[in-house]
Amino acid sequence: MIQLGVVMIAVFLIKVLPFLTAIDEFYLPTENLVVNCGSSDEGTDDDGRIWKGDIGSKFAPFADTTTLVGKALNQASSVSNVPYMTARIFQQQEYTYTFPMTAGRKFIRLYFYPSDYKTEGDTITSDDDALNVTTGDYTLLYNFSASQTARALNYDHVRLEYSVNLDANSTPGYLNLTFKPFTSTSYAFINGIEIVSMPEDIFAKPSKPPLMVGLNIPFTVQPNMALQTVQRLNAGGNMISPKNDSGLYRLWNDDSYFISGMAMGVAIIKDAQVNITSDGNNGIMALAAPQNVYGTARSMGPTKEVNINYNLTWNLPVDAGFRYLIRLHFCEIQHPMTKVNMRVFDIYINNQTAKMAVDVIAMTGEIGVSTFLDFVISIPDVDGPGLSQTISIALHPNTDAKPEYYDSILNGLEIFKMNQPGGNLAGPRLAFLEKSPEGQTDSKKESGKSVAMVVGLVVGVLGFLVLSTIVCCFLLYRRRSSSGSGSTTPFLLCNMNSTQVNRSRAKAQDHSSTSSSISLQLMQQGSASHHFSFAEIEEATEMFDKKLLLGVGGFGNVYRGHIKGGEESKLTAVAIKRSNPSSDQGIHEFKTEIEMLSQLRHHHLVSLIGYCEERGEMILVYDYMSNGTLREHLYKTKNKPLSWTQRLQICIGSARGLHYLHTGAKDSIIHRDVKTTNILLDDKWVAKVSDFGLSKTGPSLENTHVSTFAKGSFGYMDPEYFRRQQLSDKSDVYSFGVVLFEVLCARQPLLPPGPTIAREQISLAEWAIHCKKKGILEDIIDPYLKEKIDPKCFNKFVEIAEKCLAEQGFDRPSMGDVLWGLEYALQLQNKAELSMTKASKCDMDDDDDCPSLKPNAENMETIDLTASIANANEEHSTVILPHITPGDGR
């Protein structure tokens, strides 16, 4: 019996020991403090952590007569009682918490729940909050509004994370945290404060400093440097809650929100027999990330021919004017990746080479050993203060090494903002917010279910060993592939972005191959666009003479040129768009523009004549629009102002073009960049929608949206699309609503912040809706239009624009409804002008027989829009018919 017992114990240890060794190394912080602000009691949150109330605590000032405590009057379903249902509220004066602390680096986390709060003698609304937060020499937040931030991102609450070194920022032995209302009329509040000590060398390790991107030289993370967490992602896996971290209570989010384009790669999980350990040579213990992060990954997929033609890319919004520390986590977790040179790839950050020939096995020595690489990049404030930028991280197979598998892999990703020389970490925009599913509203949670369910299913079948894992991953890959643009060729699944362009330009042979692939694809698709030689383009533009320069856009310079027509002596005026090598737009946008416009023909869409992609150049040739862009005739211009009727006709033409994109083409197409600079005017003032580089094929009939990283232009971008990363044709409708108000008010969609500009005036969309509700919209319209718009036409036009800007996409009209409404508004304007003309004639003739010019509602009921709408679709069979009469409230 004893021998049998020994055997059973031995068998048990053999079976269980591998799993025991794979358990996380759990960090025990010397300080682990969570404070429930505005509460006198201890409370337990959803993770089981006990929060101490700050009322009467040793952290708050002894004599506190300057603050209030409040209880939230409502509770969103995603918000826990602790710490969000009570708040410390500051008015007029600053308030400092003092926390006794040992020396060393700490995580500081701030929790905000925008709500109306009931205080002892009053109710505090959440509309006027604005605060500054400082600790020692560092400014963490400046003029920060939790309510506006949560509203803009559709979050119920906001969680911010910082890392500071106590020795460098405060009185030894104490950490001071000061909250101050931004102005004397605003107030500030905080719901929860968390301080957790962290390993000293988790950021600064002299033996392995990060590399400066573009310079390839070491960067020293100084001990006194403060950082703010911009994003922390679990690649290929689900969100990891703070309680499942390795003792540091970090939040790891699902990475799928930030992947560029539809080329999602493949989410994979570790083989059952693989045990994850840390890289002893790394210099940092396994606490750099929890086991769950290294247990999943995202790779490019099994097909070499696909992988060598695209990058696996993550795009993350950040504030300009700061340096960023980027940490990439790696671990090979599936067989057969066990030897050197099996999977080798390159890393590009913002189109610059960060590291070539990365081989995880060569770095770690064997499968299952985790490691990471650190990089630092500077994001200059080149476009002016306050503008958001993007950090792009792209992985691409290294072909020079001739690896066994042409693939790349990433397990986790972290981005940290570094303080500026004066100690500032506060950014002017919302880019610093963690995209936290646990802080989102229910609708936001729904948006992430698709990816989470797939990954969850993969995890659930882990017990079926490697075969089931491979099958599930393959199904996920197929699912992602089939949800692309609807094309059947593997190349069209790829995201050929500017990172790949730069890499290819560094290797002319690679670029030639890529260009040939584009040409081949276009020929296979039957593209009607003409291929111009570079010599023809040079001749047409007189060697790109600056005197022919029409303008500069995101893609590059636009020149006026002349090409030979059907007759040898006849020249045709064209617009020639030449790519800028340093542009963020590249082959992907170039190819998209050609594909879209080669298949589309409509009176209100700009016509693509041809293209050129020789000598590393990417050039597009269009019909020349002699009257330029719509914006050039609205403001900041010497051009004669457009009449109201002209503006209506231009809006109607643009709506016809967009409506055709949404419903008239073979596949629904979403423009994604509707704005006044992308509406061109020909010599007869006919509006043409242009610039299809960001366009995307719309969802299939059984789906309501396409999941994709948000792209577009600030001021026009649909906030729901920006928050949820879910694109539909209603995103174009929102952008068009901004265009309508831009046409009416003759002002830019975003004003630069300044002392004379109120916060609510910055965004035209918000300002117009605000003025509409106040009944003062007439005060902000273009002065040239004063008393020139018929009141009924004005009301109908504003009604349409306001509906386009509805917060939820399903509340917005279709482009067909928008078109109908604009046609009706034009009819009202024409009728009013005709009546005025008749009245003027009768006054001059003094004719008693002139008919009454009083508006006739019965006549308005019978307005025939069919003919005018049919004319708009003269090249197509699509006809828009009004399905609700004006008498029904349309």
N, C-alpha and C positions, 0 to 999 in steps of 0.2 A: 504493500500500500504506500509506504514511504517513497519507494522508487517511482511508483506511478504518479504520486503527487509531484515529485521533482520533475518528472517528464512533462506533466501538464503545465507546471510553472514555466519550464523552459520554452515549451511551445507558445504559451501566452506571451512571454517576453519577446520571442522572435516575431510574433505577429504584431504586437503593440508597440515595441520599441521604436521602429521607424517613424510612427506617427507621433510618439512622445518627443522625439528629437526635432520634429518639425514644428512644435509649438513655439509661438512667438517668445522671443526674449522680451520680458515685460519690464518697462522702466518704472521705477518707483520714485516719483518726484519728491524733492525735499519740501517744496511748497505746492500745495494743490488746493487753491482757495477759490470758492465760488460764492459770490455775494448776491443775494436777492434784494435788489434795491427797492426801497419803499415798503419793506416788510419788517415786522418785529419778530417773526417766527422763523424757525427752520422749516424748510420744505424740500421735498424729494422730486426730482425731475423724472422724465420718462426713461432716462438711462440709469436711474437708481442713485444718482449723486445727490448728496445732501447739501443744500444751499443755506447759508447763514443770512438772516435778515440784517440790514444795515442800521435799523433804528436802535439807538442806544449801544451800538457796537464801538469797539476801539478804533475802527477805521474812519469813522465820521468825526467831524469837529465836535468838541465838547459842547459848545454853545451854538446850537443851530437854530437860528431864527430867520434864515434867508431862503429856506427851501420849503417845498410842500411834498407831501406824499399823496399818491393817487392810486385809485383802483380802476382798472380798465372797465368800461361800461359794456364792452362786447368781447366775445372770444371767438376767433376764427377756428375752424375745425382742425387746422394744422398746428395750432398754437397750444403749447402745454401751459398749465397753471404756473409752473415754476420754470423760469423766472419772469414770465411775460405779463402776468396779470396785475402786478404792482410796479410802481415807478417812483423814482426820485425826480422831482421837477424843480428846475432852477429858473429863477426869474431875476433879471437885472445883474445880480452879482455872481462872481465865480464861486465855485465850490470845489474843495480839494479833499479827496480821500487819501489817507496815509496808511500804507500797508507795511508793517514790519517784515523785512525780507533779508535773507542772506544774500551775499554777493553772487553774481552770475547772471547768465542769460535767462530771460523769462518770456513765455508766451503771454500776451495780454489779449483777451477777447472781450468785445463789447457787444451787448445784446440790446436791440431796439424793437419795440412793438408799437407802431403808430396806431393810436386809438384815442378816443375821447376818454378823459380821466376824471373821475369824481374825487375832488379834494374835500377838505373839511368844510369849506364854506363856498365852494364854487365848482364849476365844471370847466375843465381845460380842454379846448378842442385841439385837434392834431394838425391844424392848417398852417400855423405860424412858427413851427419849430425850426430853429437854426442854431447851431452851436459850434464852438471850437473845443477841441480836446488836446491837452498837452501833457507831457510827462518829462520832467527835467528840461533838457534843451531841445526836445523833439516836439514838433507839431504833428499830431496824428490825424486830426480832422480840422477843417477850416470852412466855416459857413456850410456846414453839413445839415441837410434836412432829411431825417429818417422817413418822414411821411411822403415827401416827394420822391425819394429814392424807391421806397416800397411801391408806390403807385406807378412809377415809371416802369418798373420791372415786374409788376404784377405779383409781388411777394407779400406775404402776410407779415413777415418780420425780417430783420436784417441782422446778420452776424458778421462782425469784422474781426480780423486777427492780425496781431502785430508781434514782433520779436524785438526786445530791447535788452541791453546789458545794464544791469543795475549799477555796476561800478562806474559807468560812464555817464549816467544821465541823472543821478539824484544823490541826495544825502546818503552817505554810507549807512547801511542797515535799514533803509526805508525806500519804498517806491511811492512817489506822489503822483496822483492822477487828478488833473484839474479839468473841470467842466465849466464852460462859460457861455451864456447866451451871446449870439453873434451881434445883436443890436439891443438897444434898450427896449424895443417894442416886441422882440421875439422872446421865446422861452426855449429851454433845453430840457431834455429828460434822458434818463437811462434806466433800463429794466434790470440788467444783469452785468456783472463784472466777473471775469474769470482770470486768474493768474496761475500759471503752471510753470514750474522750473523745468529747464530742459538741458540736455547734455551740452557741455561747454564747446565741444568741437564739432557740433552738428553742421555748422556753416563754415567756420574758419579752421582749416587744417593745413598747416604749412607744407606738409609732405605731399599734398595733392590739391594745389590751388586751382580754381576755375580758370579757363582760358577766355581771353577777350575775343569775341567773334570778329573776324575780319583782320585781326592783327596777329592772332595765334601766339600771344604772349600771356604769361601768368598774371592773374589779378588777385590782389590780396584783399580778402574780406576783413577789414579792421575790426578788432574786438568791440570798439565803441559804435559800430554801425547799427542802425535800426532798420528793420525791414517790415514790409507789409505783405501778407499773403494775397496774391492776385488770384491764383488758382492752384488747386491740388487735385489731380485727376488719377483715377484708377483705370488704366487703359485696358479695354476689353472686358471689364467687369462691372458689377453693380456699384452703387454708392456704398461706402463703408462709413458707418456712423462713428462718432467719437469714442463710444464705449468699446468698439472693436478695433481701435487703434492700439499701438504698442505702448500704451501708458501715457502718451502725450495728448490724448483727447483731440486729435486732429480729425477733420472731416475730409474724406476723399470722395470726389464726385465722379459720376459716370462721364467718360470722355466723349461719348458719341455726339453730344451737343456741339462740339467744337471741331469736328472733322470737316474738312473742306470738300465740298462737292458730294457726289453720290458714291465715290470710290471709297467705301467704308473699310475695305480690307476684311479680315476675318478675325473674330474674337475667339481666342483659344484658352484652354485651361490646362493645368499641369497634369501629366500622367500620374496615375495613382501611386506608382512605385518611386516617383521622384520626391526626394526630401529636400526642402529648401534650407540652405544655410547661408551665412553672410560671407563675404569676401574678406578674409583676414588681412590681405594685402591692401585693402581699401583704406584702412585707417579709421573708418567709422564703423561702429557696431551695427548689428541688424536693426537697430531702432530707427535707422534712416527711413524705413517704411515697414508696415506690418506684413506678415506673411500673406495675407489676402491680396495685397497689391502684387507681390511677386508670383502669386499662384495663378494669375490671369495675365493675358497679354493681347496685343493686337498686332497681327502680321498682315502681309499684303495678299496672301493667298497662294495657291499651289501652281499657278500658271506663269511660267517664265515669260512668255510672249506678252502677257498683259503687264506683268510687273515692271519690265524694263521700259515701259512706255508711260508710266505715271509715277507720281510721288504719293506716299501716304502722308497727308498733311493735316496739321492742327492749326487753326487760326484763333488767336485769343486777343480780345480788345484790351488795351492798356492806355495809361496816361502818357502823353508826350512830355519830354523834359526830364526823364529819369533814367537811371541805369537799372537793369533787371538781372537778377540771378536766376538762371534756368537750370533745373536739375532733372535729368533724365534717368529713370531707373530701368535696369536690364536684368534679365535672368532667363536662360534657356530652360524650358520646362517640359518639352516634349521630345521624345525620340523621333527621328534618329539624330537630332542635333547634339552630338556628343564629341565631335572632333573639330579641330581647327580647320578653317576655310570651308566649312559647310554652309554658313550663312554670313556674308560680309556685306556691309552697306555703308553709305555715306550719310552724314547729317548736315542739313542746311538750315540756317536760321536767318530769316528775313533776306532770303536770296543770296546769302553769303555762306561760304564753306566754313562750317564749324569744326568738323572732324571727318577725315576720310578713312575708309577701310576699317570700320568698326567691326570687330569680331568678338562677340561676347564670350565664347569659349576660350579664345586666346587671352582675354582679360581675366577670366575667373579660373580657368584650368579644367573645369568639368561642368556637366549639366547640373542644374539645381543650385548653383552658387550665385547669389545676388551681388550686384554692384551698381554703381551709378556714375554718371559723368556730369560735371558742372561747367556752365558757360556763363559769361557776362556779356550783355549787349547794351549799348546806349541807344535810346530812342530820342533823337533830337526833336526840338520844338520848331520844325521847319515851316509848318503851315500856320503859325501864329499861336498865341497862348490859348489854352483851353480846349484844343482839338484832340480828339482821340486818335490813337494809332492802333496798329495790329502787329502782334508778334506771330510770325509764321514759322512753324517747325515742321520740316519736311524730311522724310527718310526715303532713300532711293538705293536699289541694289548697286553694289560696286562691281562693274563688269571687268575691270582691269585684273582683279584677283582671280577671275574665273572660278568662282565658288561652285560647290556642288548644287546649291539651291540659290536662285536669284530672288532674294526676299529680304525683308527687314523686320524688326521686332521692337516693340516698346511695351514695358510693363506699367510704368507710372510716369507722371509729369508734374513738376512743381514750378511755379513762377513766383518770385518775390521781388517787390519793388524796394530799391535802396534809397535811403534818405539823401536829399540834396545837401550841398555843403553847409547850408544854414540850419540843417536839422529838420527840414520840411519833408513830410510824407504825404501831405494832403494834395490830392489831385482835384482838378476842376470838374471832372466828369465822373460818371458812374462806373468806369471801366474796372475799378478796383474790387467791385463786389464779387464775392464768391457766388457762382451759380449753384445755389444750394437747393436741391430738391426738397429737403426737409423744411425749408423755409418758404416754399412756394404755396400758392393757393391750390385748391383742389384741381382747377382747370390746368394748372401748370404740371401738377403731378401726372395728370392724364396724358400729357404730351410726351412724357418719357416712358410710358408703359410698354410701347412696342419693343424697344431695345431691351428694357429691363426684363420683360417676359422671356425674350429669346435667350438671354444670358442665363436667366434663372432656370430655364428648362435644361440648358447645358449642364449647369451645376447639379441639378436634380438627378441627372442620369450618370453622375460620376461613377457610381457603383458598378456600372456595366463596362468599366475598364476602357482601354484605349480605343477599341473599335467604335464604341458608341460615341466617344468624344469626337473622333474624326468625322463620323457621319453627321453629328450635330453641327460641327463647325462648317462642314461642307454645305449643309442645308442653309446655314446662316449666310454663307458667302453667296449661294445661289439666290437667296431671297434679296440680299442687298443688290446683287447685280441686276435682277429682274425689275427692281424699282427705280432703275435709272431713267434715262431720257426716252426709253422706248426703242432705241436702236438695237439692232441684232448683232452688230459686229463687236468683238471684244474691245477694239480700240475706243469706241465711243463710251465705254464705261470709265475710261481713264480721266484723271484730272490733270491735264497737261498745263500746269500753271507756270508762273514766271520763274520759280525756282528751277524747274527743269530746263527752262529756256536758258538761264545763265549757265547751268552746267553744260548744256549742249553747245553753247557758244564757246565755252572753254575748250571744247573738243569739236572741231569743225565736222569731223566725220559723223559724230553722233547727230549733230544738227541737220546735216544733209539727209541722214536717214529719217529723222523726224519729219522734215519738210516733205520728203517723198511720200511718207505715210499719209500726210494730210492730203496731198494732191491725189494719191491713189484712192483714198476714201471718197473724195469729192467726185472723182470720175466714176467710181462704182455707184454712187448715189445719183448720178445723172445731173450733176450741178450745171446750171445754165450760165454760171459766171465765167467770164473770160479770164484767162491767165495771161497777164502782161509780163513782158520781160523787164528786167531792171533798167535796161537801156531805154525802153519806151517810157518808163516812168520818169527817168532823168530828162528826157527830151520834153515831156509834157510839162514838167515843172521848171524847166530851164536850170537844171542842176540844183533843184530845191532852193531857188532864189528867194531870199527873205522878203522881197517886195510882193511875192505871191502868197505869203503866209496869211491865212485867214484867222487862225486861232490855235490855241493849245488846249488839249483835253487830257483826261487821265491816261488814254492810250498813247498819245503823242501829238505831234504837230499836224495841222490840217492845212493843205496848200490848194490854191486854185491852179488848175492846169487845163490843157487842151489836148485832146486826142483826136486822131484822124477818124472820121466817120466812114460811111459807106463810100462816099466819093473821095478820091485822092486829095482833092484840094479843100474839102470841107473839114473844119475843125469843130469839135464839140466841147463845150465847157464842162469840166468835171471838178469834183472835190476829191483830193487825194489825202488819205490819212496814213501817216507814216509812224510806225511804232517807235517809241523811245526805249532804248535798251535798258534804262534804269526804271522803267515804268513797272508798277505792281501788276499791270495787266499784261498778259503774254499769250502764249500759243493757245491756251484754252479759250480765252475770249476771242482771239483771232479766228479760230476754227468755228466757234459758236456763231459769230457774226456771219461768216460765209455760209454755214449750213442753214441758218435761219432765213437769211435774205435770198438765198438761192432757191428756196422752196416757196417763198411768199411773194405774191404780186397783188398790190392793192393801191388804189388811187391815193390813199392817205398813209402809205408807208414809203419811206425813202427807198429808192431803187439802187441795188448794188450792181455795178457794171462789171467789175472784175477785181482781181487781186494779184499780188506779186509776193513770192516768198523765196527769192534768190538772194545769195550772198549774205545769208543771215538776217535779211530784212523781212519785215512783215508789213505789207502795204495793202490798203483797201481803196477801191476807186468807186465813187458814187456819182449820181446825178448832182449837178451843181444847183444849190438853192440860193438864188441871187439875193433874197431878202434876209438871209441869215437865220438866227434863232429867234424864237418868240421873246426870250428875255431881253434881247437887244432892243426891243420896241416897248418895254415896260418901264424900266428905270435905269438910272446911271447911263443915260444915252443922250445923244444929240438928235436922234431920229424923231420925226414928227409923231406925236402920240396917236395910237390907234383909236378909231372910233369905237363906241360900245358895240355897234353892229358887227364891225370887223372882229372884235374880240370874241363875240359869240360865235361867229362863223368859224374862227380858228379853233375854239374849244370843241365845236361840233365835229369838225374834221378830225381832230385828235381823238375824240371819243369814238368816231367811226373806225379809225385805225386800230385802236385798242380793242374795240368790240370784235373786229375781225380776228385779231390775234386770239382772243378768248374762245370764240365760237365758230369762226369761219374757216380756219385752217384744218388740215387733216387731223392734227393733234392740237389740243389746247396749248397755247403758249403764254407764259407769264413774262412780261417785259422786265420787271424788277428794278428799273431805273427811270421811271417816268418823272420828268422834270422839264421846266421851260427851256433849258438849253438843249434838250433832246427832242424838241418840237421845232422843225425847220419850216421855212416859208419860201415857196418858189416865187417866180416873177409875177404870178397872178394871186399871190397871198393865200395859196392853198397850203394847208397844214400837212406836214409829213412827219410821222413818228420815226425817230432814228435811234441809232446806237443800241444794238442788240447783243453786245458782248456779254452781258450778265443774264440774258434771257434763259429761261428754263422751260422744258416741257412740263405741262401741268399734270395734275393727278389723273389717274384712270377713273373710270366711272364709279367704281366701287370705293374710291377713296375721296376724301375731302381736301387733302393737302399733300404737299411734298415736304418731307423733312430735309432741311438743308441749312447750312450756316448762313446767317443773315448777311446780305450784301445789298448795297444801294447807296443813296446819298443822304447825309444827315439833313434833317428838316423835311424830307419827303418820305422817309422810311416809315412803314407801318409799325407802330410800337408793339402791336400784338405779334407780328412776325419777328421783330427783334427779340422779344421776350421768350417766345415759345419755339423759335427756329422752325416754324411750320409755315410754308409758303402756299398761298392760294391766289386765285385771280382777284380776290378782295384786297390783296396787298396793293395791286395796281390801282384799284379804286380809291384806296386811301391816298396814295400819292397824287392821283388826279384831283382829289378834293383840295389838296394843298395848291396845285396848279390853278384851280378855279379861284381860290382866294387871292393868289398871287396876281392873277389877271385883273381881279376886281380892285385890289388895294395898291397894286404897283409897288410892292416892296419885297425884299428878299425873304426867303423862308426862315432864315435864322439871322438874328442880329448879333453882332459881337457884344459880349457883356461889357458894361461900362457904368460909370456913376450916374449917367443920365437915363439909363435904360432900366426900367422896372423888370423884375424877374419874369413876370407873366407876359411881358412884351417880346421876349427873346424869340420864342417860337411863334411864327405866323399862325399856325393851326390853332394853338392854344389861345392866342390873343384874339383871333377872329371869333372863335366860339364864345370866349369871355364877353366880347363886345356885343355879340348877338344876344346873349342872355340878358345883358344889361340894357338892351335896346338902344345902343349907341353905335351900331355897326356903320351907319351912314357917316359917322365922324372920321372913320379911318380909310374910306375908299379913296381911290385916286382923285385928287382935286379936279383933274381934267374932266372927270365923269359926273361931277356934281350937277344935278338937275338935268342930266341927259339920259337917265335911265327911267323907263316907265316903272312906276311903283309895283305893278303886278309882275312885270318881268323881273324886277329886282328881288321881290319876295320869292319867286319860283327859283331863280338862280341860287340865292342864298340857301334855300331849302335843300336843293340838290347837293351843294357843297357841304353843308352841315351833315347830311346823311352819309356822304362819302367818308367823313371823319369820325364815324361812330367807333367807339372803343372796341367793340367785338365785331369780327368780320361778318358774322351771320346777320348783323343788324344793318350792314351796308347794302346799297342797291347793287345790282349787276351793272356792267357797262352798258347793256342794252337799255336798262331803265334810265341810266344817266343820260344816254343819248336821246331817249324819248323826251326827258324833261328839258334838256337844252333846246331841242327842236321846238318844244312848246314855248319856252321862254323867248326864243327868237320870233315866233309867231306873235306873241304878245307885244314885243317891241315894235315889230313891223306894223302891226295893227294900230298901235298908239301913234307911231310916226305918220302913218297914212291919215289918221284922224286929224292930227295936227296940221298936216298939209292941206286937207280939205277945209279945215276951220280957217286957216290963213287965207285961202282962196276966197271963201265966202265973205270974210271980213273986207277983203279988197273989192269984191264985186257988190257988196251990200245987197245980197240976194236973199229975199225972204223965203225963197223956195228951197234953200239949202236944208238937207235932212238933218235931223238931230244927231249929234256926234256922241251922245251919251253911250257908254259901253253897253253892249247887248250880250247878256250872258248866254242867250240861246244861240247866238251866232258863234260864240266861243266853243260851244259844245260840238259844233260840226266842222271844226278845223280839220282839214285833210293833210295828214303828215306823210301819207304813204308815198306820194310822188317824190317829195324831197328826199326821203330816206332811200327810196329805190335808186335815185340818182347817185347817192353816195356809194352804192354798191353796183355801179354800172358794169363793173368787170366781173361781178359775182352774182350768184343767185340768191344770196342772203338778203332778206328784207325784214326790217324791224317794224312790227305793227303795234300800235298802242293798244294794250289790253285793259287799261283802266281809263275811263273818260275823265276829263278835267273836273267834272262835277262830283267825282268820287273822292276828291281831296288830293289828287295828284298835282 
